[in-house]
Amino acid sequence: VYGYCVSFLIMTLKRSSAVTFVRAGQSPVVAGLGWTLLSLTLGWWGFPWGFIYTPMVVVQNLGGGKDVTVDVMHALESGG
């Protein structure tokens, strides 16, 4: 899962993407570049939260995003 941030001057939205399947050997950083670029382009514009949330999601995405494999496996096993 990758984070993204979009701002509209006085309003900033910080959200998570849908689960992204990253295959073995594939770079999770490259898989999240779209979300990172979206945040770098549209995240800064909100005051004050754009300046706070944008670096947070960029760091998360450049670190490979958030691994939710265990959560997804539990959901699949329980049928939910």
GUZA-416611 format. One record per residue: z, x, y of N, C-alpha, C in turn. Coordinates in steps of 0.2 Angstrom, whole numbers, plus 2048, in hexadecimal, padded with zeros to 3 digits. Atoms other than C-alpha are relative to their C-alpha. Layout:
N
  n.w  n.u  n.v  ca.w  ca.u  ca.v  c.w  c.u  c.v
    Z    X    Y     Z     X     Y    Z    X    Y
...
This chain:
80
  n.w  n.u  n.v  ca.w  ca.u  ca.v  c.w  c.u  c.v
  800  804  7FA   800   800   800  800  805  806
  800  7FC  7FA   7FC   807   811  802  7FB  806
  7FE  804  7FA   803   802   822  7FB  800  805
  804  800  7FB   7FA   7FD   831  803  7FD  806
  7FD  803  7FA   7FE   7F9   843  7FA  7FE  805
  805  802  7FB   7F4   7EF   850  804  7FD  806
  7FD  802  7FA   7F9   7EC   862  7FC  7FC  805
  803  804  7FB   7F5   7E0   86F  804  800  807
  7FC  7FE  7FA   7FD   7E7   87F  808  7FE  800
  7F9  801  800   80E   7DE   87E  802  7FE  7F9
  7FF  802  807   80D   7DA   86B  7FD  805  7FB
  802  7FB  806   80C   7E6   85C  802  7FD  7FA
  7FF  802  807   80A   7E1   84A  800  806  7FC
  800  7FB  805   80F   7ED   83D  800  7FD  7F9
  801  804  807   809   7E7   82B  7FF  805  7FB
  802  7FC  806   805   7EE   81A  7FA  7FD  7FD
  807  802  803   7F4   7ED   811  802  7FD  7FA
  800  802  807   7F1   7E5   801  801  806  7FB
  7FF  7FB  805   7F5   7EF   7F1  7F9  804  7FF
  806  7FC  801   7E7   7FD   7F0  801  804  7F9
  800  7FC  806   7E3   804   7DF  7FD  807  801
  802  7F9  7FF   7E2   817   7E0  7FF  803  7F9
  801  7FE  807   7DA   81E   7D0  803  807  7FF
  7FE  7F9  801   7E0   82F   7C8  7FA  804  803
  804  7FB  7FD   7D8   83D   7D1  7FD  7FE  807
  802  803  7F9   7D4   832   7E1  806  802  805
  7FB  7FF  7FB   7DD   837   7F1  803  7FA  803
  7FD  806  7FD   7E9   82A   7F7  800  800  808
  801  7FF  7F8   7E7   831   809  7FA  7FD  802
  806  802  7FF   7D5   82E   808  7FF  7F8  800
  800  808  802   7D7   81C   801  803  7FD  806
  7FD  804  7FB   7E2   818   810  7FD  802  807
  803  7FE  7FA   7D7   820   81E  7FE  7FA  805
  802  806  7FC   7D1   80F   824  805  7FD  804
  7FA  802  7FD   7E2   809   827  803  804  806
  7FD  7FB  7FB   7E7   819   830  7FB  800  806
  805  800  7FA   7D7   818   83B  801  7FA  804
  7FE  806  7FD   7DB   806   83F  806  801  805
  7FA  800  7FC   7EC   80A   845  800  805  805
  801  7FB  7FA   7E7   81A   84F  7FC  7FD  805
  804  803  7FB   7DA   80F   858  803  7FA  803
  7FE  806  7FD   7E3   7FF   85B  808  7FF  800
  7F8  800  800   7F6   803   858  803  802  806
  7FD  7FD  7FA   7FA   80C   868  801  7FC  806
  800  803  7FA   7F7   7FF   874  806  7FB  802
  7FA  805  7FE   807   7F4   873  806  804  802
  7FA  7FD  7FD   816   7F9   87D  806  7FC  7FF
  7FF  7F9  802   822   7FF   877  7FF  801  7F9
  800  7FF  808   820   7FC   864  7FA  803  7FE
  806  7FD  802   80E   802   863  801  808  7FF
  7FE  7F8  800   815   814   867  805  802  7FB
  7FB  7FF  805   822   812   85A  7FD  7FF  7F9
  803  802  806   819   809   84C  7FA  804  7FE
  806  7FC  802   809   813   84C  801  806  7FD
  7FF  7FA  804   80F   824   848  804  7FF  7F9
  7FD  802  806   81A   81C   83B  7FB  7FF  7FA
  805  802  806   80B   814   831  7FB  806  7FF
  805  7FA  801   800   824   834  803  805  7FC
  7FD  7FB  805   80D   82F   82C  801  7FD  7F9
  7FF  803  806   810   823   81E  7F9  800  7FC
  807  800  803   7FD   822   81B  7FD  807  7FE
  802  7FA  802   7FA   834   81C  804  804  7FB
  7FC  7FD  806   808   837   80F  7FE  7FC  7FA
  802  803  806   7FE   82C   803  802  7F9  800
  7FE  807  800   805   81B   808  806  7FF  7FC
  7FA  802  804   812   812   7FE  7FE  7FE  7F9
  802  802  807   811   812   7EB  804  7FA  7FE
  7FD  806  803   815   801   7E4  7FE  7FF  7F9
  802  801  807   80F   804   7D2  806  7FD  7FC
  7FB  803  804   820   800   7CB  801  7F9  802
  800  807  7FE   821   7F0   7D5  7FB  7FC  7FD
  806  803  803   810   7EB   7CF  801  7FF  7F9
  7FF  800  807   814   7EF   7BD  805  7FB  7FE
  7FA  805  802   824   7E5   7BD  7FD  7F9  801
  803  807  7FF   81A   7D6   7C5  7FB  7FE  7FA
  804  802  806   80D   7D7   7B7  803  7FF  7FA
  7FD  801  807   819   7D8   7A9  804  7FA  800
  7FC  807  7FF   823   7C9   7B0  7FB  7FA  801
  805  806  7FF   813   7BF   7B2  7FF  7FE  807
  800  802  7F9   815   7BE   7C5  7FC  804  804
